[in-house]
């Protein structure tokens, strides 16, 4: 039986110095979105796509950027 899909909204904070902005880009470009998706995917044990309430340019930092993602992961309490 599949677990129901849960939607989570979270605030993220990051130092954007090493990134070329929020949004994923083609090629070998380091972006915040890809880093967040990879980290959440490891926790959820399946690929996770995030939706952002905004975006940043290259080198920009964020202190409370809101994102959301859906997951069927079930974590033990």
C-alpha positions in Angstrom: 0.0 0.0 0.0 1.3 3.4 -0.9 1.6 6.1 1.6 -0.5 9.2 1.0 1.2 12.3 -0.4 2.1 14.9 2.2 2.9 18.5 1.4 5.4 20.3 3.5 6.2 24.1 3.5 9.5 25.1 5.1 11.7 28.2 5.3 15.3 27.8 4.2 18.3 29.9 4.9 21.5 29.8 3.0 24.7 31.5 2.1 24.5 31.9 -1.7 28.2 32.8 -2.2 29.0 29.5 -3.9 25.8 29.3 -5.9 24.6 30.7 -9.2 21.2 31.5 -7.9 18.2 29.5 -6.7 16.8 27.9 -9.9 18.3 24.8 -11.4 20.1 25.5 -14.6 21.4 23.3 -17.4 25.0 22.3 -17.4 27.4 21.9 -14.5 26.2 25.0 -12.6 25.9 24.9 -8.8 22.4 26.1 -7.7 20.6 26.1 -4.4 17.5 24.3 -5.7 19.5 21.3 -6.7 21.4 21.1 -3.4 18.1 21.3 -1.4 16.4 18.7 -3.6 19.4 16.3 -3.2 19.4 16.7 0.6 15.6 16.2 0.9 15.8 13.2 -1.5 18.3 11.5 0.8 16.0 12.0 3.8 12.9 11.0 1.9 14.6 8.1 0.1 13.1 9.2 -3.2 13.6 12.1 -5.6 12.1 15.3 -4.3 11.2 18.4 -6.3 10.8 21.7 -4.5 8.7 24.7 -5.5 10.0 28.1 -4.4 8.0 31.2 -3.5 10.7 33.3 -5.1 14.2 33.0 -6.4 17.6 34.6 -6.0 20.4 35.7 -8.3 24.0 34.5 -8.3 25.7 35.0 -4.9 22.6 36.1 -3.1 21.9 34.9 0.4 18.5 34.0 1.9 17.3 34.2 5.5 13.8 32.8 5.2 12.9 31.7 1.7 9.7 29.7 1.6 9.6 26.4 -0.3 7.3 23.5 -0.5 7.6 19.9 -1.6 5.5 16.7 -1.7 6.6 13.4 -0.4 5.2 9.9 0.4 8.0 9.2 2.8 7.1 7.9 6.2 9.7 8.6 9.0 9.8 6.9 12.3 9.1 9.2 15.2 
